[in-house]
């Protein structure tokens, strides 16, 4: 009896050591959807930005009104967690429409921050093309998004800069 338990334990231990865990592919975009809350599209190798984005969503609270629309807000984010994996910064776009929040994150092209706004706006446009815009921008919603990003960044010791065209 004891030999059988020992053999099973050793077999499980050996399997867990020799069998590698599954890691998400870093060369593919990561799409996360929380029905009724938000839709997140992260460019390759930016999947480490997910905790910050979820903190921003938590700061914004629940979407009370399906008719609240925002213009797309763009940010340059310097997060130590992501920086440790080869990126100086990443670019973040946040939009609210049709009762959902849409987050897009990508890295600057060729490490250049000179055309960051163009890079993230094109990426966001491409992703948001599937989600029609049917309302009017609400300036108060725009301000809430900017304030939520600043608050979440301050709580996590992350540097952000709002990008304006």
N, C-alpha and C positions, 0 to 999 in steps of 0.2 A: 504494500500500500504506500509506504513512504517513498519507495523507489519510483513509483508512478508519479507521485506529486512532484518529486525532485526532477524527474525527466521532463515533465510538462513545464515546470517553472524554467528550467534551463533552456528548453526549446523556445519558449516565448521570449526570454531574455535575448537569446541569440538572434531570433528573428527581428526583434526591435532594434538591435545594434546594426545588423547587416543590411536591413531594408531601409533605404533613405526615405525621409518624409517627402511629401509632395509639395513643391513650391510653385506658386503661380508663375506662368511664363512672363518674363519682364519685357519681351519684345512685342507684346500685343496690347492694345488698349484694354482697359478694365472698365466695364460698364456695370454699375450697381444701381438697382432700382428698388426703392422702398415704396410700394404702391400707396398712393394718396399723400405721400410726404415729399419725396424728391427723387430726382434722376441724376446720377453722377457719371460723368465720362472722364476717365483719367488716361492721359496719353501714356505710351510705353515708359516704364521705369519711374512713374510718378505715383504709383500705388501707395507709397508711404505718406502721401498727403491726406489720405482718408480720415485719420483721427481729427485733424484740424478742420476739415470740411464738416464732419459730423458735429464738432464743437460749434461751428458757425450756425449750423441748422438748429442746434439746441438753443443757442442764444436768440435766434429769431422766433422760436416757439412754433406752435402749430399754425397752419394756414387756416385762418378763420373764414375768409371770404374768397370764393373762387373767382371773383371779379377783380381782385387786386393784381395789377400788373406793374412790373418794374422795367425800366430800361436795363440793359445788361451793364453790370458794374464790373470793372476790370481792376485787377490787383497784381502787383509783383510781390511774391512772398519769399522771405528768407527764413527757412525752417531748418534748424540744426539737424533734425532727424533725416531730412531729405538731403541736406548738404553733405552729410557723411557718406552718401551713396553716389557721389559724383556730380551733383548739380549745385551750382552757386545759388540758384533760386528757381522758382517755377512761377508760371503765370496762371492766374485763377479768374474765371468769369462766373458771375452769379446772376441768374435771371429768375423772375417769378412770373408765371403766366398760367392761366386756366387752373388755378388752385394747386399748382405744383411748383417746386423749386428745381432749377436746373443748374448744376455745377459742372464746369469744364475746367480741367487743369492740363497744362502742357508745359514743356520746357522751352526756353527761348531757342530760336534757330541758331545753330553754330555757336552757342554761348553768348550771342550778341544781345545786349539789352537795348540797343539803339532803336530797333523796330519792334519792341515788345508788344506795344498796343496793336499793331497790325497783325502780328502773329496770333495773339490770343483772340482778337476779334474775328479773324478768318476761321479759326478752329471752332469758336462758339457758333458762328453763323452756319457752318457746315453741320454741326450737331443739332442745332435748333431748327434747321430747315424742316425736320420731321414734325415739329410741334408748332402748329399755326398760332400766330399772334392775332387775337381778335378784339382786344380792348385798348384802352388808353393808358399811357404810363402814369403812374401815381408818384409824384415827387416825394410824398411822405414815405412810401415804400422804399424808394431809392435811398433815402436817409436812414431808414431802419436797417437796410442791408449793410450800408457802410459802417454804421455804429456797431452792428453785431460782429462784423469782421474785425473791427478794431478791438472790441471787448474780448473776443475769443483769442486774438493774437496776444493781447496783453496778459491774459491768464496763462498762456502757454509759452510766454517769453519768445514770441515770434515777431520778426520785423516785417511790416507790410508797407507798401506804398501804393496809393490809388493811382491808376493810370488813366489819364484823360487824353482825348484825341487832340 
